[in-house]
Amino acid sequence: MISYLFTRFLNMIPILLGITIISFTILHLAPGSPTDLQTSMNPEVSLESRQQLERLYGLDKPLWHQYMSWVIRLAKLDFGYSFATDHRPVFEKIMERMPITILINILSMVVIFCIAIPLGVLSAIYRNSVFDRVTTVFVFVGFAIPAFWLALLLMILFGVQLEWLPISGIKSLDYQYLSIPGKILDLAKHLFLPILVSAFGGLAGLSRYMRGSMLEVIRQDYITTARAKGLSEFKVITKHAMRNATLPVITILGLSVPGLIGASVIFESIFSIPGLGKLFYDALMSRDYPLIMGGLVISSVLTMIGNLMADIATAFADPRIRIN
């Protein structure tokens, strides 16, 4: 297993380089530049001033030279400095916003895993029942509803009409004066809607995958043999069927990490959450190249780590595919 993990980490390097090359090229080929956005609205800025800004940011050099300089700094874990007015280090800004985004994504995955698997198992066991039809409708609704539209509906219902939950930020104005249980409750209220929106689409899809996998497993001969031996239906389902049925679901759950990270841009912007998604969106709108590339690298690394964790979980769930 150790050699397998080491090999996987080594394989991540060329993949990450390929992602950075494609992203860096597309980003610089897109119309607009940081200097245009900073000077176009100011008629007093001269051409010489724009050229000075380009030299300051290194944008006057060939694209390949800019990329090589950026990669050399990246090898030293130096993401450079933001083009924003604060000119803060990119790594510092990302680390400042990362905890809340990771927290929301982890909680979303926990919600997806804890609800989708029982829903899929029950739908497979009671196939074509009323429960199965209801969950099928839920799946189609989950796939069809856009995340931003669902977020706005929930904000109107729970935040405006019922006034049960806050609709922006992660803390109340009096957060620092609350007790520890009060702070936890306040944080939970602020994160409830973002986590629900983030998990809704994945919850619908994963429950359907679990249903299909479970239906395939319970038709196998060893399930029939287990029932013939007199085992209870509960043991047949939990100890024999579910363990094998969850193998493809674990893989799909690992592959869903990019979707969760991408969705964070939507719900963090809507709910005004100071996370990575909101940071990268603002950076993209202002053509903050160092911050955008830093965000792409962090997102890529998190995605590859998620896939690696899915492979490890699959190896532990199925001894037949463990690598010594």
C-alpha positions in Angstrom: 0.0 0.0 0.0 2.9 2.4 0.8 4.5 1.8 -2.6 1.1 2.3 -4.3 0.6 5.7 -2.5 4.1 6.8 -3.4 3.4 5.9 -7.1 0.1 7.8 -7.1 1.8 10.9 -5.6 4.4 10.8 -8.3 1.7 10.4 -11.0 0.1 13.5 -9.7 3.0 15.7 -10.8 2.7 15.4 -14.6 -1.1 15.6 -14.3 -0.8 18.8 -12.3 1.7 20.3 -14.8 -0.6 19.5 -17.7 -3.5 21.2 -15.8 -1.4 24.3 -15.2 -0.2 24.5 -18.8 -3.7 24.4 -20.2 -5.2 26.7 -17.6 -2.3 29.3 -17.9 -2.6 29.4 -21.7 -6.4 29.7 -21.8 -6.4 32.3 -19.0 -3.9 34.6 -20.9 -5.7 34.1 -24.2 -9.0 35.3 -22.8 -9.9 38.9 -23.7 -9.0 41.6 -21.2 -6.0 41.9 -18.9 -5.4 43.3 -15.4 -3.9 46.5 -16.7 -7.0 47.1 -19.0 -9.4 46.7 -16.0 -7.3 49.0 -13.8 -6.8 51.8 -16.4 -9.7 51.7 -18.9 -12.0 53.7 -16.6 -9.4 56.4 -15.9 -9.0 58.7 -18.9 -5.9 60.4 -17.3 -3.8 57.2 -17.5 -1.3 57.4 -20.3 0.1 54.7 -22.5 3.4 54.8 -20.6 1.6 54.2 -17.3 -0.1 51.1 -18.8 3.3 49.8 -20.0 4.8 50.4 -16.6 2.0 48.3 -15.0 2.7 45.5 -17.5 6.4 45.6 -16.7 5.5 45.6 -13.0 3.3 42.5 -13.4 5.7 40.8 -15.9 3.0 40.8 -18.6 5.4 42.4 -21.1 7.4 39.1 -21.4 6.5 36.2 -23.7 3.9 33.8 -22.5 6.3 30.9 -22.2 8.6 33.0 -20.1 5.8 34.0 -17.8 4.8 30.4 -17.3 8.3 29.2 -16.6 8.8 32.0 -14.0 5.5 31.0 -12.4 6.3 27.3 -12.3 9.7 28.0 -10.7 8.0 30.0 -8.0 5.4 27.3 -7.6 8.1 24.7 -7.0 9.1 26.8 -4.0 5.5 27.1 -2.9 5.5 30.7 -3.8 2.2 31.6 -5.5 3.3 35.2 -6.0 1.4 38.4 -5.1 -2.1 39.3 -5.9 -2.8 42.0 -8.6 -5.5 43.5 -6.3 -5.0 46.8 -4.5 -3.8 45.0 -1.3 -1.0 43.2 -3.1 -1.0 40.5 -0.5 0.6 37.1 -1.1 -1.7 34.7 -2.9 -0.9 31.8 -0.6 -1.9 33.9 2.4 -5.2 34.9 0.8 -6.0 31.3 -0.1 -5.1 29.9 3.3 -7.3 32.5 4.9 -10.3 31.4 2.9 -9.7 27.7 2.6 -11.0 26.4 6.0 -14.6 27.5 5.5 -14.7 26.0 2.0 -13.2 22.7 3.1 -15.6 22.6 6.1 -18.7 23.2 3.9 -17.5 20.6 1.4 -16.7 17.9 4.0 -20.1 18.5 5.7 -21.8 18.3 2.3 -20.1 15.0 1.5 -21.1 13.6 5.0 -24.7 14.6 4.3 -24.6 13.0 0.9 -23.1 9.8 2.1 -25.3 9.4 5.1 -28.6 10.1 3.3 -27.9 8.8 -0.3 -26.8 5.3 0.7 -29.9 4.5 2.9 -32.2 6.0 0.2 -30.6 3.9 -2.5 -30.6 0.7 -0.5 -34.3 1.1 0.5 -35.2 2.0 -3.1 -33.6 -1.2 -4.3 -35.1 -3.4 -1.6 -38.6 -1.9 -2.2 -38.3 -1.6 -5.9 -41.3 -0.3 -7.8 -43.0 0.6 -4.5 -44.4 4.0 -3.6 -41.2 4.9 -1.7 -39.1 4.0 -4.8 -41.3 6.2 -7.0 -41.1 9.1 -4.6 -37.3 8.9 -4.5 -37.2 8.6 -8.3 -39.2 11.9 -8.5 -36.8 13.4 -6.0 -33.8 12.4 -8.1 -35.2 14.0 -11.3 -36.0 17.2 -9.3 -32.5 17.2 -7.9 -31.0 17.0 -11.3 -33.3 19.5 -12.8 -33.2 22.3 -10.3 -30.3 24.8 -10.8 -28.3 25.4 -7.6 -28.6 29.2 -7.7 -32.4 29.0 -8.1 -32.8 26.6 -5.2 -30.6 28.8 -3.1 -32.7 31.8 -3.8 -35.9 29.9 -3.1 -34.6 28.7 0.3 -33.4 32.2 1.1 -36.8 33.6 0.5 -38.6 30.9 2.4 -36.4 30.4 5.5 -34.7 33.8 5.6 -37.3 36.3 4.5 -40.7 34.8 5.1 -40.1 32.5 8.1 -37.1 34.4 9.4 -35.6 31.1 10.8 -32.2 31.3 9.2 -29.7 34.0 8.2 -29.2 34.4 4.4 -25.7 35.8 4.2 -22.3 35.5 5.9 -21.1 32.9 8.3 -21.4 34.8 11.6 -23.8 37.2 13.2 -22.8 40.8 14.2 -22.8 39.8 17.9 -20.9 36.5 17.4 -18.0 37.5 19.6 -20.3 38.2 22.5 -22.1 34.8 22.4 -21.2 31.8 24.6 -19.5 28.8 23.1 -22.8 26.9 22.5 -24.3 30.1 21.1 -21.4 30.5 18.7 -21.8 26.9 17.5 -25.5 27.4 17.0 -25.0 30.6 15.2 -22.4 29.0 12.9 -24.8 26.1 12.2 -27.6 28.4 11.3 -25.4 30.3 8.8 -24.1 27.1 7.2 -27.3 25.1 7.0 -28.6 26.6 3.8 -25.2 26.5 2.0 -24.6 22.9 2.9 -28.1 22.0 1.9 -27.7 23.6 -1.5 -24.3 22.1 -2.0 -25.4 18.6 -1.1 -28.8 18.5 -2.9 -27.6 17.7 -6.4 -25.0 15.1 -5.3 -27.5 13.6 -3.0 -30.0 12.9 -5.8 -27.4 11.4 -8.1 -25.6 9.3 -5.6 -28.8 7.7 -4.3 -29.6 6.6 -7.8 -26.2 5.1 -8.3 -26.6 3.3 -5.0 -29.9 1.9 -6.1 -28.6 0.6 -9.4 -25.6 -1.0 -7.7 -27.7 -2.6 -5.0 -30.1 -4.0 -7.6 -27.2 -5.7 -9.4 -25.7 -7.1 -6.2 -28.9 -8.6 -4.7 -29.4 -10.7 -7.9 -26.0 -12.4 -7.3 -25.9 -16.1 -6.4 -24.1 -15.6 -3.1 -27.0 -13.4 -1.9 -29.4 -16.3 -2.7 -27.0 -18.7 -0.9 -26.9 -16.5 2.2 -30.7 -16.4 2.3 -30.8 -20.2 1.8 -28.5 -20.6 4.8 -31.2 -19.0 7.0 -29.6 -15.6 7.6 -31.9 -12.8 8.4 -32.7 -10.3 5.7 -31.1 -7.6 7.7 -27.7 -9.5 7.8 -28.0 -10.4 4.1 -28.4 -6.8 3.2 -26.0 -5.1 5.6 -23.2 -7.6 5.7 -23.2 -9.1 2.3 -25.0 -6.9 -0.2 -24.2 -3.3 1.0 -20.5 -3.8 1.3 -20.1 -4.8 -2.4 -22.8 -2.4 -3.6 -20.9 0.6 -2.0 -17.7 0.0 -4.0 -18.7 1.9 -7.2 -20.4 4.5 -5.0 -17.2 5.2 -3.1 -15.5 5.8 -6.4 -18.2 8.2 -7.6 -18.1 10.0 -4.3 -14.4 10.7 -4.8 -15.0 11.9 -8.4 -17.7 14.3 -7.1 -15.1 16.4 -5.3 -14.5 18.7 -8.3 -18.3 19.3 -8.6 -18.5 20.3 -5.0 -15.5 22.7 -5.3 -17.0 24.2 -8.5 -20.4 24.6 -6.9 -18.8 26.5 -4.0 -18.4 29.4 -6.4 -22.2 29.6 -6.8 -23.4 29.3 -3.2 -20.5 31.3 -1.7 -21.3 34.2 -4.0 -25.1 33.9 -3.3 -24.7 33.6 0.5 -21.8 36.0 0.7 -19.5 33.4 2.3 -15.9 34.4 2.4 -14.5 31.2 1.0 -12.4 30.0 -1.9 -15.3 30.1 -4.4 -16.0 33.7 -3.7 -12.3 34.6 -3.7 -11.8 32.9 -7.1 -14.9 34.5 -8.6 -13.7 38.0 -7.6 -10.2 37.2 -8.9 -11.6 36.0 -12.2 -13.7 39.1 -12.7 -10.6 41.3 -12.0 -8.2 39.2 -14.1 -6.0 38.6 -11.0 -3.8 36.0 -12.8 -1.6 34.9 -9.8 -4.7 34.4 -7.6 -6.6 32.6 -10.3 -3.7 30.2 -11.0 -3.2 29.7 -7.3 -6.8 28.7 -6.9 -6.6 26.3 -9.9 -3.6 24.6 -8.4 -5.3 24.3 -4.9 -8.5 23.0 -6.5 -6.6 20.5 -8.7 -4.6 19.2 -5.7 -7.8 18.8 -3.6 -9.5 17.0 -6.5 -6.6 14.5 -6.9 -6.4 13.9 -3.1 -10.2 13.2 -3.2 -9.7 10.6 -5.9 -6.8 9.1 -4.0 -8.9 8.8 -0.9 -11.6 7.2 -2.9 -9.2 4.6 -4.2 -7.9 3.9 -0.6 -11.4 3.6 0.7 -12.2 1.1 -2.1 -9.1 -0.9 -1.3 -10.1 -1.2 2.4 -13.7 -2.0 1.5 -12.7 -4.8 -0.9 -9.7 -7.0 0.2 -9.5 -8.4 -3.4 -8.1 -5.2 -4.8 -5.8 -4.2 -2.0 -2.3 -3.5 -3.0 0.5 -4.7 -0.8 
